[in-house]
Every structure is written in structure tokens, then in C-alpha cells.
Amino acid sequence: MRKTDYIDSVNSLNMKRRTLAGNCGVGVFVIALVAVVIAFSTPSWIVSDYRITGAKLDRLGLWVHCFRSLPDVNDDYQRRFFVGCRWVYDPFTTGYDEIRGFLLPAFMIITQFFFTLCMIGVLVGL
């Protein structure tokens, strides 16, 4: 190996320093990454006040709904109620698929879709 080959290999390893704009860009990306991951995985976006008696909603998130005593909107006699926390697309709870249209209006489905795209974009950007 000649001396010039060694110098060329050392010079190719030296990288330029990032500019102030580059550092700011990396900082904004890291903050956005943390915010998106927290918001995507948080089960509660809206929480009902515990002091309100008779509230049917306990917590509402992007993927989870929690109810205190939500009557089935399709049951005229109100014999069936939904209590507790469930995944929005739960296939195991009887009757939950029938009220999914009530629980997930179009804007919520659109929010889920675009937030999933955002999460994928942030992970690809890593």
C-alpha cells in the first residue's frame, strides 16, 4: 500500500460537519418522532371527568374505546350495554361490530389512516 492510498482513504473517511440548519432539522425530526410515537401508542386521547355521573364514555383513543355504560344504539329496549375498554376493531365482543359505525365516524377512520401513514413515514425517515 502506497502512502498516497493511505492518505486518500483517511480523507474519504473525514465527513463534513453538519450546518446549523442540518442540526436544527435533525432536532425537529427527533422531536416529531417522539411526538408521533407517543400519540400513536397512547390509548387515551380524550378522558371523561370522573366527577361527572352518568357519563357513558370513560376514555377515547385512536385504537381503544372505554365505556362506563354505553347502551347498544340498535337495541330499542336497551337491554345490552358495553362496559370496559375494548380495541376498536374487536372481533370477539358480541354486538360490537354492529355499533362500529356509531363508534367510528368517517373522520376517525380517516384520522387512523393518515396517522398510520405518518407513523410509517417517520419510521422510514429514520
N, C-alpha and C positions, 0 to 999 in steps of 0.2 A: 504494500500500500504506500503510495507516494504521499508526501507532505501536503500537496495541494488537494488530494482526495479527502484527507482528514479535515482540512480547513473548510472545504465545501460542505462536508457532512455536518460540521459544527454550525456553520452559518445557516444551513437549511433547518436546523432544529430551533434556532432563535426565531421566535414569533414576535410580531408587532404587538405593542401594548394596546389595549383597548382604549378607545377615546372616552371622553366624559359621556357622550351620547350613547355609546355602547354599554357603559356601566349602568347608566340610567335605564336603558332598555332591558338589561338583564334583571335589574331590581324590580322594574314594573312587572316583568314576566313572572318572577318568583312570587311576588305579592298576588298576582292574578291566579297563579297555580294553587297557592294555598287557599285563596278565597273560593275558587271553583270546587276544589276537592271537599272543603268543609261544607259548602252549600249543597253539593250533590249528595253527600252522605248523611247530612243531618236529617233525622226523622221528623223533626217538628219545625215547620216554618211559621205556623200560627198556633198559639196556645190559648185556650179559654181561661178566663179568670176563675179560680177555684171558688171565689165568693159568690159567683152567680149560680143560684139554684135553678134547676130546670134546664140548664144548657145541655143541648144534645151533643154538641161537638166538644171533645176534650183537646185533641191535637190534630193538626193537619200538616202533612208534609208532601213532598214531591212523590214519594213512593208508599207512604204509610198514612192511614187514617185511623184515629182513635175516637170512639164514641162512648158517651156515658149511657145513653138510652135512645138510639135513633130508631124510630118506627119505620117499618117497611112501607115505602110510598105506594107499593102496588097492593097492599093489604088494606081493604076498606074497613075491616073490623079492628085493625091494629092489634093483632094477636102475636105478631112476630116483631122482635126488636133486635137491634145489633148493638152489642156491648163489647168494649175492649178494643185492642189495637189489631189491625189487620193490614197485610200488604194489599195494595190497590188491586192487583190482578190475582187475588187469592182464589184458586180453583176449588178449594176444599170446604168453604163455608156455604151452607145451603142458602140460596136466595141472593147471595152477594153479587153474582153475575147479572141478576135481573135489575139491580139498582145501580149498576156501574155507570150507566148513562146519567143518572142523577148525581152520582158522586164525582164523576169526571166530566165536567163540561168541556166543550171544544177547546177553550183557551188553556185548560190544564193539560190536555193531551199535547197541544202544540208546544206548551212550555216544557213538558217532558222530552219531546222530540228534539227541540233546539238546545236544551240544556245537555242532553246526551251528546249531540254533535259538538257542543262547546267542550265537554269533558274529553271527548276523543281528540279534538283539535289540540287541546292543551297537552294531552299525553303524547301526541305525535310531535308536538313542538319541543318536547324535551330533547 
